[in-house]
Amino acid sequence: MNLIKNLNWRYATKRFDTEKKLNPADLELLKESIRLSASSYGLQLYKVFIVENEKTKLLLKDVSWGQPQITEASHIFVFCNYTTVSEKNIDEYLQLKASVQNLKIDDLKGYGDFMKNTLLGLTDEQMNSWTAKQTYIAIGNLLAACAELKIDACPMEGFEPEKYNKILGLNDKGLNAAVIAAVGYRSTDDKTQFDAKVRKSSEVLFKTI
Ligand SMILES: Cc1cc2nc3c(=O)[nH]c(=O)nc-3n(C[C@H](O)[C@H](O)[C@H](O)COP(=O)(O)O)c2cc1C
């Protein structure tokens, strides 16, 4: 299985080659891997900002613990979760599902009501945390797609979300920076690439019952 080979190849890249940029075709494939991600109920309550502007990257590096990946990588993917879930979000999804699957909107009412009953009663904090979790599934797909394309990436939580929100104007849009990924090509100087993978053994990680 190539995926396992490629997951062994990938590593959280610390230093990127600043001369190497993603080509547009690969960028589209990476975006598609995110777009096709599973999400709870299929709602996809997040938006992904892709930063390639060097000045913006410089601003973001300052609020990312100064980590060099932010300015050295070709692109920074910022996964932004919706801070709240609204009835409108659910209705828009139902409209999309009805149109794509050629269904009558009335036939989806039961499903819609179920989602509304479950989600709209959550506190703001619960909604924010639930939508943020969805972004981690998407970033997982991005990491796997990068590995398949032999593109390097570093998933990152080492940044100040509130400052990202300010720099990228996310607050006004009801968005919050949850997790990010620096994407590009490893530098030959990055010593981390030679480190052995550190993972728990299968015996420790899994329990079959
Ligand atoms: C959610 C998440 C946040 C992370 N944040 C950072 C980070 O801010 N900076 C960094 O250099 N690595 C970060 N990492 C990388 C992990 O340290 C790395 O994935 C882990 O040590 C396993 O190593 P490997 O990915 O190279 O196999 C993060 C990983 C994940 C999944």
The ligand as an ORCA input file, in Angstrom:
! r2SCAN-3c Opt
* xyz 0 1
  C      -2.111     19.391     15.732
  C      -0.613     19.411     15.589
  C       0.103     20.549     15.962
  C       1.479     20.604     15.772
  N       2.152     21.785     16.017
  C       3.451     21.886     15.635
  C       4.109     23.140     15.675
  O       3.556     24.178     16.043
  N       5.408     23.178     15.259
  C       6.068     22.069     14.806
  O       7.241     22.190     14.422
  N       5.459     20.868     14.763
  C       4.172     20.754     15.155
  N       3.532     19.535     15.055
  C       4.267     18.371     14.547
  C       4.395     17.225     15.565
  O       5.335     17.560     16.537
  C       4.778     15.959     14.789
  O       3.745     15.648     13.881
  C       5.023     14.764     15.732
  O       6.123     14.995     16.542
  C       5.217     13.478     14.938
  O       6.310     13.582     14.060
  P       6.189     13.436     12.464
  O       4.954     14.195     12.048
  O       7.434     14.082     11.936
  O       6.102     11.998     12.132
  C       2.158     19.464     15.275
  C       1.429     18.323     14.944
  C       0.071     18.299     15.067
  C      -0.684     17.068     14.633
*
